[in-house]
Amino acid sequence: MSDLLRKLSGSRSQPTKQGTLCDLADDSGAEVFRVLSSETARTIYLSLQDESATSSEIADYAGTSIQNAQYHLTKLLEAELIELIDTEYSSKGSEMHVYSATDDPLIIVSGSDSRLE
């Protein structure tokens, strides 16, 4: 096994110093692809790579309802692609969560280790 693969071996839920491994052959890889199969989810995920935002800001950016944005945010959180980083309060006193993409780059692999050596 190459040095790079040793550094990257693990599952989606185990970030490494080099990135987060998403293996298409396991359930976590399938979950990431299922979540990102939605154009809205991809738009949200990519926007959060650049800047953190609240669900209402995300909904505006993605051109969707807050409810739909929150649905996709929940799926992205479950797949560990984004994280809750802060809480802000609106002028009316409503609590608003602030989301950001995880810091780890997403590394997608397929095939056995022997093919990658």
C-alpha positions as CSV (number, residue, x, y, z in Angstrom):
1,M,0.0,0.0,0.0
2,S,1.4,3.4,-0.9
3,D,2.2,6.0,1.7
4,L,-0.7,8.2,0.5
5,L,-3.1,5.4,0.9
6,R,-1.9,4.7,4.4
7,K,-2.5,8.3,5.3
8,L,-6.0,8.3,3.7
9,S,-7.2,4.9,4.8
10,G,-10.3,5.0,6.9
11,S,-14.0,5.7,6.5
12,R,-16.0,8.8,5.8
13,S,-16.5,9.4,9.5
14,Q,-12.8,9.4,10.1
15,P,-11.1,12.6,8.9
16,T,-7.4,12.4,8.2
17,K,-4.8,15.1,8.1
18,Q,-4.8,14.9,4.3
19,G,-8.6,14.8,3.7
20,T,-11.7,12.7,4.3
21,L,-11.9,9.5,2.4
22,C,-15.1,8.6,0.7
23,D,-15.0,5.0,-0.5
24,L,-17.6,4.2,-3.1
25,A,-17.5,0.6,-2.0
26,D,-18.9,1.3,1.5
27,D,-22.2,2.7,2.9
28,S,-20.7,6.0,3.8
29,G,-19.6,6.6,0.2
30,A,-23.0,5.7,-1.0
31,E,-24.6,8.1,1.5
32,V,-22.4,11.0,0.3
33,F,-23.3,10.3,-3.3
34,R,-27.0,10.0,-2.4
35,V,-27.0,13.4,-0.6
36,L,-25.0,15.1,-3.4
37,S,-27.2,13.7,-6.2
38,S,-29.5,16.6,-5.6
39,E,-28.6,19.8,-7.5
40,T,-29.9,21.9,-4.5
41,A,-27.7,20.0,-2.1
42,R,-24.6,20.4,-4.3
43,T,-25.4,24.1,-4.6
44,I,-25.6,24.5,-0.9
45,Y,-22.5,22.4,-0.2
46,L,-20.4,24.3,-2.7
47,S,-21.6,27.7,-1.4
48,L,-20.7,26.7,2.1
49,Q,-17.1,25.9,0.9
50,D,-16.7,29.6,0.3
51,E,-18.6,31.2,3.1
52,S,-20.6,30.2,6.2
53,A,-24.3,31.1,6.2
54,T,-27.6,30.7,8.0
55,S,-30.4,28.6,6.5
56,S,-32.3,31.7,5.3
57,E,-29.2,33.0,3.6
58,I,-28.6,29.6,2.0
59,A,-32.2,29.4,0.8
60,D,-31.9,32.8,-0.8
61,Y,-28.6,31.8,-2.5
62,A,-29.9,28.5,-3.7
63,G,-33.2,30.0,-4.8
64,T,-35.3,27.6,-2.7
65,S,-37.6,27.7,0.3
66,I,-36.2,27.8,3.9
67,Q,-37.9,24.4,4.5
68,N,-36.2,22.8,1.4
69,A,-32.8,24.3,2.4
70,Q,-33.2,23.0,5.9
71,Y,-34.0,19.5,4.5
72,H,-30.8,19.5,2.5
73,L,-28.8,21.0,5.4
74,T,-30.0,18.1,7.6
75,K,-28.9,15.5,4.9
76,L,-25.5,17.3,4.5
77,L,-25.0,17.3,8.3
78,E,-25.8,13.6,8.5
79,A,-23.3,12.8,5.7
80,E,-20.7,14.9,7.7
81,L,-20.1,17.2,4.7
82,I,-21.1,20.4,6.7
83,E,-21.1,21.4,10.3
84,L,-22.9,23.8,12.6
85,I,-20.4,26.4,13.6
86,D,-22.3,29.1,15.4
87,T,-25.7,30.5,16.5
88,E,-26.8,34.0,15.7
89,Y,-30.0,35.9,16.6
90,S,-32.3,37.8,14.3
91,S,-33.6,41.2,15.0
92,K,-36.8,39.5,16.2
93,G,-34.8,37.3,18.6
94,S,-35.1,34.1,16.6
95,E,-32.2,31.7,16.9
96,M,-30.4,31.0,13.6
97,H,-27.8,28.3,13.1
98,V,-24.7,29.1,11.0
99,Y,-23.4,26.4,8.8
100,S,-20.1,25.8,7.1
101,A,-18.5,23.0,5.0
102,T,-16.1,20.8,6.9
103,D,-12.5,21.8,6.6
104,D,-11.4,18.4,5.3
105,P,-11.2,18.0,1.5
106,L,-13.5,15.2,0.2
107,I,-11.4,12.5,-1.4
108,I,-13.4,9.9,-3.5
109,V,-11.9,6.5,-4.1
110,S,-13.1,3.3,-5.8
111,G,-11.6,-0.1,-6.3
112,S,-9.5,-2.3,-4.1
113,D,-6.2,-1.2,-2.4
114,S,-4.3,-3.5,-4.7
115,R,-5.4,-1.4,-7.7
116,L,-4.2,1.8,-6.1
117,E,-0.7,0.7,-5.1
